[in-house]
Amino acid sequence: MEELYVLGTGNAQATRCYNTCFAVRDGDEYFLVDAGGGNGILRILEDMDIPLTSIHHIFVTHEHNDHILGMVWMIRMIATAILKGSYEGNLTIYCHDGLVDTIKTLCTLTIQKKFCKCFDDRILFVPLKDGDTRQILDYEVTFFDILSTKARQFGFTTVLKNGKKLTCAGDEPYNPGCERYVAGSDWLLHEAFCLYEDRDRFKPYEKHHSTVKDACELAESLHIPNLVLWHTEDKDIAHRKERYTKEGKEYYSGQLFVPDDKERLVL
């Protein structure tokens, strides 16, 4: 059974939940996507019973701190396990071809040299171009440029073993230029910075983000049956699921998911 492990759901400024990142579980292995902004990723992995020794593939979408800084901790901890002889195989990190040097530089500036010596030996980097496909676990994963207006950013799409198409559209609004990758998705993972009714308070459009209404109208227009909303504000976290679901169902007729941190969804 394939599952989506929701590690974090918050945007860059969230303090009541972790930054948005997740993993797809395939048997005993996990494909990790982003690592959030700090060492909180380690506690979340522990709480969700995801051992570092079961993570051999990580995709980093882009360079923003709420997506990339947790990678320093992942690399440090996995390199520690490698040096102790307790990590079998290699860690492979996928990212667009302009991001490899950024990740390596962050690590060389912040962790010990002995860990960085694992680079290109046991910790491998796969630079990606738009449209590249790679075999990750049992999936053929196709990566694509989301055509960001800010930092260059990639998403991905893949077909699960149950035949359903899963697409991660990054943390910015869907760009029609990505239609060939997103069209026909059974699951769409999309950002929703805030409720439409709260747009004057949080100003999502100034930050080039979507509201719940926008994301749901998009999914409805693309006939996507399952929509996951995250990368949100966190000022009313206790009622976020209820409020976001209520607004979303006004514009979207499919299955709408507004997960909390550490929630698991069956794909």
Number of C-alpha atoms within 10 A of each C-alpha: 9 14 15 17 24 21 30 25 28 27 24 18 14 18 12 15 20 27 30 26 26 23 24 20 22 17 12 10 18 25 21 20 23 26 32 28 22 19 15 17 23 17 10 17 16 11 12 14 9 18 14 17 18 16 21 21 19 22 23 24 29 22 18 15 15 22 23 22 21 22 25 20 21 19 22 19 15 23 24 16 16 20 14 9 9 12 19 12 11 19 25 18 21 21 24 24 13 15 21 17 11 13 20 15 12 14 20 16 9 11 14 11 11 13 20 18 13 19 16 13 11 18 20 15 22 15 14 21 15 16 14 13 17 14 9 15 15 11 16 14 20 19 26 26 22 25 19 16 10 10 10 16 24 25 27 24 22 20 17 18 13 9 9 14 18 21 25 24 25 21 27 21 23 22 13 12 11 15 11 9 22 25 16 17 23 19 21 23 21 25 28 29 30 26 25 20 12 13 16 10 10 16 16 19 13 8 11 14 20 26 27 30 20 19 26 27 18 17 25 17 11 14 16 21 17 20 24 20 24 27 27 29 23 20 12 10 16 11 11 19 15 12 15 22 19 14 17 26 16 11 18 24 16 16 13 19 17 20 19 19 21 18 15 18 14 10 18
